[in-house]
Amino acid sequence: MFSKHLATMRAAFEEKVQPNFRGYISELDGLRAGGLMMVLMAHFWTEGMSYTGFQLWNMGWIAMDSFFVMSGLLITGILLDAREKPNYYKVYYIRRALRIFPLYYAVLGIWMFIILRTNWGNDYRYMVQHWGSPLWFFLYVGNIRDSIMNAWPRPYGFGPLWSLQVEEQYYLLFPFAVALLSRKHLRNILIATICLSPILRYAAFLWKPENPFLQYVLLPCRCEGLALGALIAIRLRSGPWKISKLWLTVGTAALMGVACAGSVMSTWGTRNPANATDWDRTIGYSISSAGCACLVLWLICFRDSGYTRWLRIAPIRYLGKISYGVYLLHPLALWIIQEGIRKRILHFHKDDPLYVLELVALSLAMASISWHLFEGPILKLKDRFTYSKNRRSLARVEENADPSSGSKADVLIGV
């Protein structure tokens, strides 16, 4: 029985497949959920808890690279499929705005109320004096200010916004590249970007070795994941691509293993964040991005198989669906719990595992409420903005239509 199972497993891995990238890929929601939990634990785990846990969750920065790869893959795919459409820019930007802006600016508004109306406004004055104006975040350039100041802003709620700003800067600029360049030129530019990004990081490291924010939060230094995801999207749409499952599995395991080992070894014996080590600031981000790109491609190749079954479990997929809300709202959950402890309403000790469970539970509850009562209703408006048929397809349909049948090329393609 075991030998038969082993033979079946070996045959599955030795198979070469044409990746099926069309339609909803539930495994990516599962990956998003797993990465999100790593980020939450990295942010909630305290110094008084186990050192093993610290080293494990200190690798949460790797999850950010998986988010960048998925964003590059999915957004580039949308743009490539819609580039011939006459309403390409309008529909793309409106749909992105409906997904991103409402909750983002609502959360910013909540944090502005907190820093202005609690603690006699001292938090706001401290932030302006020691970091800068919150206006940087309203303009989606707070990550640039982080790199200038070499510090996260206080309160903590503004800090995690850097990754959303990196992605939004990509969302804003990349549609022009897709629309104006041929696939060949776009591919060459993406390859050049992947090569230049580590060079820029190393140059910044030599220029300002005391400032890890330059490498960590700036788009030019963190664009490998986005570019790799975009390259996968282009290749998937460029004809047959037979991939060896065996070699893809080996490559994914090797790259992710090196990324994780480098993270642990660079912080061993310390409580330092892994993203600030010399290893990650120079080569670590490149290895992590490559590993996450292979992991995403692996999930596409093994979609709907037994190996990815756990990523398709309904609660896991639901967590992936509400991940944007969890990421934005988890700092607010942290503030609420800490205020409850400070005012003796709650009686958790910050080094108590129940403290972490309470934070995770509150984050998920707030995100779930946001999804059903706020984000979901707004997202339904996206159905009003769909990509019309491109001009070439419209002309072909009109030429082939029987004039007497009254046929019209009025099919809408929605993304």
Buried (B, 14 or more C-beta within 10 A) or exposed (E): EEEEEEEEEEEBBEEEBEBEBEEEBBBBBBBBBBBBBBBBBBBBBEEEBEEEBBBBBBBBBBBBBBBBBBBBBBBBBBBBBBBBBEBBEEBBBBBBBBBBEBBBEBBBEBBBEBBBEBBEEEBBEBBBEEBBBBEBBBEBBBBBBBBBBEBBBBBBBBBBBBBBBBBBBBBEEBBEBBBEBEBEEBBEBBEEBBEBBBEBBBEBBEEBEEBBBBBBBBBBBBBBBBBBBBBBBBBBBEEEBEBBBBEBBEBBBBBBEBBBEBBBEBBEEEEEBBBBBEBBBBBBBBBBBBBBBBBBBBBBBBBEEEBBEEBBEEEBBBBBBBBBBBBBBBBBBBBBBBBBBEEEEBEBEBEBEEBBEBBBEBBBEBBBBBBEEBBEEEBEEBEEBBBBBBEEBBEEBEEEEEEEEEEEBEEEEEB
